[in-house]
Structure formats: C-alpha cells, structure tokens
Amino acid sequence: MNQSITAATGQVSLRTQAAYEMDESTPDLAYMALLARAKFDLTYIIAGRRDDSMVGNDELDLLICYRAASPELRRAAIAVLNGMAGHSTATPKR
C-alpha cells in the first residue's frame, strides 16, 4: 500500500498521512475506522505486528511459503501472480 492510497482511504491529505507515519500527529478513530473498513491490518498499524487472523488459511499458507522462499523464488511467484491478475506490483526486497 502506498501513502496516496492510504491517505485517500482515510480521507486525509498526503501531508496529514505523512505526519501520522512520522509520529508527528496521531490519527483519530474516524480515520482508523475507515482503514478498518477497507481491510487494513490495524494490529500492524498500531502494534507493528501482523494479524494473521485477517487472512484465510490458503492466504496464510501462501504467506508462510513465501517467507521461506529464496529471493529468486519470491520474484518468480510474484511474476506468476501478477501475470494472472493482469497487473504489476513492486518486486519484493529480500
């Protein structure tokens, strides 16, 4: 997710979003509720850890395999999934 999408989802300006990310300001509950409705992982946003309960078993299996994969296999998996979905995302950095 990028800053522009997060700001738009939370209905705040890019400047406000940046202030949240740099701990210069604290978001209100209305902002957090908007992110929650859009399925953002609030546990990660607030506590810095992933909430695996937000994903299905198949997604969790995929995530576990992805984390265990070599960088080359990760790139290949992303390429296959992007090709099937008809779009492109950033290449993983590991």
C-alpha positions as CSV (number, residue, x, y, z in Angstrom):
1,M,0.0,0.0,0.0
2,N,1.3,3.4,-0.8
3,Q,0.9,6.7,1.0
4,S,-1.5,8.1,-1.5
5,I,-3.9,5.2,-1.3
6,T,-3.7,5.1,2.5
7,A,-4.4,8.9,2.7
8,A,-7.4,8.6,0.3
9,T,-8.8,5.6,2.2
10,G,-8.5,7.5,5.5
11,Q,-9.9,10.7,3.9
12,V,-6.8,12.8,4.9
13,S,-4.3,14.8,3.0
14,L,-0.9,13.4,2.0
15,R,0.6,15.9,4.4
16,T,-1.5,14.5,7.3
17,Q,-0.7,10.9,6.3
18,A,3.0,11.7,6.3
19,A,2.6,13.3,9.8
20,Y,1.0,10.1,11.0
21,E,3.8,8.0,9.6
22,M,6.5,10.1,11.1
23,D,4.8,10.2,14.6
24,E,4.2,13.9,14.4
25,S,0.5,13.5,14.7
26,T,-1.9,10.8,15.9
27,P,-4.9,9.7,13.8
28,D,-8.4,9.8,15.2
29,L,-10.8,6.9,15.5
30,A,-12.7,8.0,12.4
31,Y,-9.6,7.6,10.3
32,M,-8.8,4.2,11.9
33,A,-12.4,3.1,11.2
34,L,-12.1,4.0,7.6
35,L,-8.9,1.9,7.3
36,A,-10.5,-1.0,9.1
37,R,-13.5,-1.0,6.7
38,A,-11.0,-1.1,3.8
39,K,-9.4,-4.2,5.5
40,F,-6.2,-2.6,6.6
41,D,-4.4,-4.6,9.2
42,L,-4.9,-2.3,12.3
43,T,-2.9,-4.6,14.5
44,Y,0.1,-4.0,12.3
45,I,-0.5,-0.2,12.1
46,I,-0.9,0.1,15.8
47,A,1.4,-2.5,17.3
48,G,3.8,-3.3,14.4
49,R,2.9,-7.0,14.2
50,R,0.8,-8.8,11.6
51,D,-2.7,-10.1,12.5
52,D,-2.8,-13.4,10.7
53,S,-6.4,-13.9,11.7
54,M,-7.4,-11.4,8.9
55,V,-6.4,-13.9,6.2
56,G,-7.8,-17.2,5.2
57,N,-6.0,-20.5,5.5
58,D,-5.0,-20.5,1.9
59,E,-3.6,-17.0,2.1
60,L,-1.7,-17.9,5.3
61,D,-0.2,-21.0,3.7
62,L,0.9,-18.8,0.8
63,L,2.5,-16.3,3.1
64,I,4.3,-19.0,5.1
65,C,5.7,-20.4,1.9
66,Y,6.6,-17.0,0.5
67,R,8.5,-16.1,3.7
68,A,10.5,-19.4,3.5
69,A,11.3,-19.0,-0.2
70,S,14.6,-17.8,-1.7
71,P,14.7,-14.3,-3.3
72,E,14.6,-15.9,-6.8
73,L,11.6,-18.0,-6.0
74,R,9.8,-15.0,-4.5
75,R,10.4,-13.0,-7.7
76,A,9.1,-15.9,-9.8
77,A,6.0,-16.2,-7.6
78,I,5.2,-12.5,-7.8
79,A,5.7,-12.6,-11.6
80,V,3.3,-15.5,-11.9
81,L,0.6,-14.0,-9.7
82,N,1.0,-10.6,-11.4
83,G,0.6,-12.2,-14.7
84,M,-2.6,-14.0,-13.6
85,A,-4.0,-10.9,-12.1
86,G,-3.1,-8.7,-15.1
87,H,-1.2,-6.1,-13.1
88,S,2.2,-5.4,-11.7
89,T,3.5,-4.6,-8.2
90,A,6.8,-3.8,-6.8
91,T,9.4,-6.5,-6.7
92,P,10.0,-7.8,-3.2
93,K,13.2,-6.6,-1.5
94,R,14.7,-9.7,0.1
